[in-house]
């Protein structure tokens, strides 16, 4: 399992985890799933999604990236929307799976992540 050095471990000041420490060989790799985001999600959860997407953008940009030690639960909130498979066939249960940011959808869903500071 690739460990993404320099990637934040969690959203600062919270318990929202962004990475895992080690591969889980006992129960296997957690599968990426599509989690439904409802409009009434708590502000802290939405902030965690935005913070995680911002960390992905800062670390990888538009380039494909290996899932590695990125937290499956946190990825699943963005999976198949702002973060999509970057390879075919795609194995949602592999630490080696390649993903990428769907920039158009990410900018539409989380404009605050991509705001360049030019707006007042």
Secondary structure, DSSP 8 states (H G I E B T S, - for coil): ----TT--SB-TTS--B-B-SS--TTT-----------TT--HHHHHHHHHHHHHHHHHHTTS-EE-TTB-HHHHHTTBTTTEEE-SSS--TT-TT-EEEE-HHHHHHH-HHHH--S---
